Amino acid sequence: MDSWASHMPKGMLLKSDGFASNISDPGHQLTLEKFCAERGIEYAQGVPVRLDTFTEYGLAFRDRMVPELEDKMVVSIDRSSEGFLLQLEDGEQFSAQKVVLAVGITHFEYVPEIFSSLGHGYLSHSARNNDVEQFRGRNVVVIGGGSSALDWAGLLHEAGARVRLVARQQSLKFHGKPDGKPRSLWQRITQPQSGLGPGWKSRFYADAPWLFHCLPEGLRLEIVRRALGPSGGWFIKDKVIDQIPLFLGYTVQSATVQNGEVRLQIRASDGTEQEIFAEHVIAATGYKVDLERLTFLSPAIRAGLTSVGGGPVLSTNFESSVPGLYFVGVAAATSFGPVMRFAFGAQFAAHTVAQALSTSPSRKTSTVAVASVAATK
């Protein structure tokens, strides 16, 4: 849960519905709804899930469903005669025949090259902060037009920061607010609900990742690039629109530090240019999967990984071109679709990988290591 607990802004609400935020377990023994009922937390269709609720749920799930889990940092993985040799941060080493990598998103933070001259004190990726209070009273510019950017902008304004948002999009998109009314038959037919939202495309991505895997490579990459694009939750709209200055349709032309401030030269789509200044810039510019950033994998392993679109080429059971090495989560999106970017995709991934491992010819002697490797801070 490190990505959620340490790399998302406090006070954030999840865009995904409660039913789409369950952590997978075979008997559905601890769904988010059951957890909320146990703790007396409000849970209903249309009620956004709070970040702290989700992180508490994840920790409770860990303690109840996998109490034997060891929480240790993996610092290196290399090949060995038995398959793989793993080393932990405390110096412990052990071998495994199979390794499942669930590395999340924090290895893949993307910051455009134009910001490279700004030091850490002046620039941070949105995943590098989680406390909005540290920016109270400060002049902050948020770059981006997606969910992270809108969450940060709205929460910073609410916390008392002076915020402006710069985005390439000409307009911002937000999810529609549930009206609480029963959906008509026509709505259910034309816009079926799914774990990724309404619509047949979302339904396909959510419910048929195995079929997505069969699509031509070029089509898969294009869908992953375009599908479920930048948009904010309905609940953040009122904290952003008419609350903070928005520079929409603007791109950053240069970013420099002058007299202790960041100077941004921005250009509108019509060619108009202007300067804005900030004490700090938050780059809510997303993530790009790049296997070379997984430096805990030995050079030999990385060299043996076949990739496409930055992500590993995976078999139908999530196994990479390095035998015994599996990828799940966002790194699997180019093979199994946009659903791999969401908690909802964990059920398909977990069931598929578990079945593959349980039917392995060497199942009696095989050791499986699940490496959820946090990024270096």
Secondary structure, DSSP 8 states (H G I E B T S, - for coil): -HHHHHHS-TT-B-SS-GGGG----TT--S-HHHHHHHHT----TT---BHHHHHHHHHHHHHHH-TT-----EEEEEEETTEEEEEETTS-EEEESEEEE---SGGGB---GGGTTS-TTTEEEGGG---GGGGTT-EEEEE-SSHHHHHHHHHHHHTT-EEEEEESSSS--B----------HHHHHHS---TT-SSHHHHHHHH-HHHHTTS-HHHHHHHHHHSS-S-B-GGGHHHHTTTS-EEETEEEEEEEEETTEEEEEEEETTS-EEEEEESEEEE---B---GGG-TTB-HHHHHH--EETTEE---TTSB-SSTTEEE-GGGGHHHH-GGGGSGGGHHHHHHHHHHHHHT-TTTTT--EEEE------
